[in-house]
Amino acid sequence: MNNKGIGSVFCLISAVLMSARYLSASIFMSGASSWDADLFSAGLQYVGAPLKILSIIALLVGIVFLGYGLYQDYQAGKKL
């Protein structure tokens, strides 16, 4: 697998981790009788920061791999 493929996979992992964060907060808040932004924010705080941090790291790694893969293609004289 080349660098662009690996970068795409890392970006996908980032999206899955971020969506897991929001899904777990909504599952945690499923028993609430009313919904508002403050209540959902409290649910996100309950879930914690590890999923957010890991998704940001995966996104940065994915962008680096994508950029390096595009740079290699540019150096090889390929068209983007």
VENPEFEN-V744329 format. One record per pair of residues at least 4 apart in sequence whose C-alpha atoms are under 6 Angstrom apart, sorted by the first residue. I is the first residue (numbers start at 1). J is the second residue. D is the distance in whole Angstrom. If there is no record, write none. Layout:
# VENPEFEN-V744329
<<I & J & D> <I & J & D>>
This chain:
# VENPEFEN-V744329
<<3 & 65 & 5> <3 & 69 & 5> <4 & 66 & 5> <4 & 69 & 5> <7 & 62 & 4> <7 & 65 & 5> <7 & 66 & 5> <10 & 58 & 5> <10 & 62 & 5> <11 & 59 & 5> <11 & 62 & 5> <14 & 55 & 4> <14 & 58 & 5> <14 & 59 & 5> <17 & 51 & 6> <17 & 55 & 5> <18 & 55 & 6> <20 & 24 & 6> <25 & 43 & 5> <25 & 44 & 5> <26 & 30 & 6> <63 & 67 & 6> <73 & 78 & 5> <74 & 78 & 6>>
